[in-house]
Amino acid sequence: MKDFLKKYLADNCTESEFNSVLNLFTSPEKQRELEENMQEDWERRPQSDVPDLTPGLHKIHFEISRHERVRHEPKRLLFYMTRIAAVLFIPLAIAFFFQLQKNDPASGIMQTIATPLASRTTFDLPDGSKVWLNSGSSVSFPADFSRERKVTLEGEAFFDVKKGDSPFIVEASGFTVNVLGTAFNVMAYDNEQPAVTLERGKISLQSVSGQQMDLQPGQQAIIDTLNHSVTKRNVEARLYSSWTQNQMIFQNEALGEVLNRLERWYNVDILVKDPGLLKTPLTATIEYESIWEVMDLMDLTLPIGYTYDKDKRELKIYRTKK
């Protein structure tokens, strides 16, 4: 292992040695050398009592993606920081997140699973219930479900809940969902109208204002976060959980809503110059297509064109005459 990297990891390097470390992390042509050095460092460390770092790594990626969306910083810097966080700072970051996730002794330890943009994951909860987590989302839950089965959601998730003696509760911004055993999709992103779609079983939903509503399979509850009211409609439930199969299915859906989902799916910023385009209906099924194939399809079927700024990862859509 490089001496300057050893000294850096021991927090005992000079300015010139620090510059050497920085160059190693920020030079794409040195990626193999970096990986070999970090692998050597990892192998020489004691391997006993190694914690499961996956939840913390998910959380790091989620926070990086979230700040990227808010601040629109240069993506080159983000790429470098992602590499550094993933390889070098994980031990410190994991310790920090474990400290954050500790509650008082009576309530136990909380765990958080989070996904960055353009990524999805699936995992099992302590009671055996299965969760599919969509891009740019996070789920927090107690490590032990012996007291209660309760999770907190930011973003979108599909839950296949294992039947149990105690209710399974999903808390999101502005509402809660109570079930015993069922399968349903919850969409609760900050910038979109929340919705809960039931695939099978039965659920009870309650808004913060106290309004309660029961759902049957094939029904969807839409939550008005301003008035704290809930409305219900019949839908084709599979359309709202198709993302768990790596698909996005749109049926006569407004272009504005489609673009919101494409931004998260591909981790790009999409700007629309003509607001009148946002209500344009679109019907399509997207599975393994790249963002360019999707945009070319839209270019053929809708009165739009687009440009792309690769440095900002920014798509600009404009109206065309066709």
N, C-alpha and C positions, 0 to 999 in steps of 0.2 A: 504494500500500500504506500502511496506517495507520502513522504514525510510532512509536506505542508498540509495534506488532508488530515493526517493523524493529529498534528498540532491544532488544527482548526476544531476537530471533534473534541479535543481536550481543552478547548478555549484558551490556547496558549500560542497563538500565532502572531507574526508581525504583520504590518500593513502589506508588504510585498507578498507574503505567504497568503494573506487573505485574498489579494488580487488573483493569485494563482488558483485558489479554490473557486472564486467567482468565474474565472475563465473556463474552468473545467465544467461548471454547471451550465453555462450559457452558450457554449460552443457546440452546435449540433454534431459537428464532425468528431467530437470527443465523447459522444454518448457511450460507445462501447468501452472506452477507457474508464469512464465514470462508473458504469455498471460493474466492471471487473473489480474496481477498487472498493465499491460499496459491498459487493458480494464477499470480498475478502474480509472486510471489517465485520460483516454480519456473522460469518462462519467462525471467527475467532472469539466471538462473544459467548458467554454462558447461555445455554439454551433451556435451562430449567426454569420453571414457573413463567413461561412466556404467555402473556395474556392474549386473548382474542382481540386483535386490533381492527377487525373489520368494521364494527360500528363507528369507531373514531375516524377511520379513513373515509367512510361514507360521509360523515359529518364535515370533515375537512373539504371534501370535494363539493358538497352542497353549499358551504359557506363561500368557497371560491367562486362558484357559478352565480350565487345570489349577488355578491358584490360586483361581479362583472356586469350583470344586467343593470344594476342601479347606477353604477358610476361610469360605464362605457369606457374603461381604461384601455390603452393599447393592448391588443391581444398578444403581441410578442412578449411583453412583460408578464402577462398572465401565464403564458406557456412556461416561461422560466420559473416563475414562482410555483407553479403546479409541480414541476419536476423537483424543485428544492423541497417543497412541503412533503411530497410523496416519498422521498428517499431520505432526506436528512433530518427534517424537523418532526417526523412522526412520533418518536418517543416522547418529546416534550409536549407535543400537542395532545397525544393520547392521555398523558397524565393530567393535563389541564381539563380535558373534557370529562374524564372520570371524576375529577373534583367537582365540576359543575353539575354532574348528573346525580351526585349523592344528596339524598334528602335526609330528614331526621331518621334516627334508627327505627322508629315505629313504622315508617312508610317504606323503608328499604331503598334499593338503588334503582334509578331509572336508566333505561337504555334508549338510544336514539339511532334509527336507521334512516339515512338520507341518500338521495340520488342527485347527482349533478344533472345539468341540462344535457339533452341528447343521450340519456342513459335511463335504463329501467332495471329493476331487480325484483326478486321474489324471495320470501323467507317465511319461516314458521315462527309463530308466537309461542310463549311458554305453555299454553294450553293445547297446542297442536293446530290451532287455526292458521290458515295460510293467507299471506298478504302479497299482493302484487303492487309495487310502488312505481308510479309513473315519474317521468323526468321532472326535475326541479321540485321534488316533494320530500317530506320527512314524516316519520311516525315515531312517537315517543311512547314508551310503555314500561311498566315495572318488570324487573327481572323475575319476579315471583308473582304468579296470578292467584295465590292462595287466598288473598284478602278480597280482591275484586279484579274483574277482567275489564280493564279500561285503557284505551289508547287515545292519544291526541294526534290529530292529522293536520298537516299543512300541505296543500297541493291536492293530489289525486291518488286514490288507492282503490283497489278491488279487494274485498274481504270475502273469504270462504270460511265461515265461522263454524267451529266444531261445537256440537251441542254440549251444554254443561248445566250444572245446577244453578249457577249465578248468571245474571244477564251480561251480555257483552255490550260494552258502551264505547261509541266513537264520539269524541268531542272535536268539533271544528269551530271555526270562527262564526258565531251567530246561531249555532244549533248543535243538538246532540242526537245520536241515533242509538236506540236500544233494541237488542235482539237476543235470542237464545241460540238459534242455529239456523243459518241462512247464507245466501250469497248475494252481494250487492256492491254497487260502485258508488263512491263518494267523490265528488269533484268540488274542491274548495280552495281554488287559487285566489290570491288576493285581488287580482284585476279582472275576475270573471264572476258571473252570477253563479252561486253554488247550486248544486243539484245532487240528489240522491236517487239512484235508479236500482230497483229491485229485480233480481233475476229469478230467485226462487225463495220460498219460505215466506216470512212475514216480518216486517219491522215497524217500529213506532218512532216517529221523529218529533222533536220538540224544539221550537224556536226560543230565543232568549226572552221573548215577550210572553212565553207560556203557551202559545198555540201548539196543539198536538195534532198529529195526523198519522194514521196507519196506512201502510202501503201493501198492496198485493202484487204478485209477480206481474211484470209488464207495466208497472206504474212508476212514474217519476215525480218526485217532489222538487219544486223549484223554490228557493229561499230568497225573498226580497230582503237584503241586508239593511236597507234604509228604513223600511217600514216594519221590519221584523215579522213579516207575514209569510205564509206558506201556501202555495197552490199546487194542485195535482193534475197530472195528465197521463194518458195512455201512450206508451212508446214501444218501439222494438228494442228490448233491453240489450240485445247482443251488440247493437251499434255503439253503445256507450261503454262496453267492456272489450271491444275488439282490440284495443291497444295492448291488452294482456297477451294477445297472439301476434304481436308485432305488426298490427294492421291499424290503419285509420280509415274508417268508413264514413263518408259524408253523403247524406241524402237531402238534396235541396236545402243545404245549409248556407247561411250567409257567409260571404267571403271574409268578413271581419273576424268571425269566430274561427273559421278555418285557419286564417293566418296566425291567430294567437296560438293555436295548437302546433302549427308548423314551426314557430319560433322556438318552442320548448323541445320539439322533436329533433330539430336539427341544430339547435343552439346558434341561431342567427337572429339579427335584428331586421325586422321588415317594416319599412316605412311606405305609406300609401299617400301619394301626392294629391289624389282626388278622393275626398271622403265619400263622394257619391258611389264609389266602387264597393264600399264595405258591405252594402246590402245586396250585392249581386249574388244570386243563388248558385251553388256549385254541388254537383253530384260526382263523386269519385271514390275509388278505393286505392289506398296507398299501402304498399307492403314493404318491398325492399328497394324501392326507387330512391335515387339520390335527390337532393334538393333541386339539382339542375334539371333532372327528368321531370320532377313535379312542376317546376316553373315553365318548362317547355310545353307540358301538357296544358297548363293554364293559358299559355300564350296562344295555343291553337284553338282552345274552346271558348275563351273569354276575350273581351275587348281590352286586353292589357298587354303591356310590355314590361321589361324590367332591366335594371342595371345592377351590377354588384361591385362593391368596394371590398376587395379581399383583405386589406389591412384592418378594416373595421368590422369585417364579417357582417356587412350591412347590405340588404337588398332594398332597392327602391322600385316601387311599382307605380306605373303611370298608365293613363287611359290611352288607347289607340283607336283608330277608325278601321273597322273591319266589316 
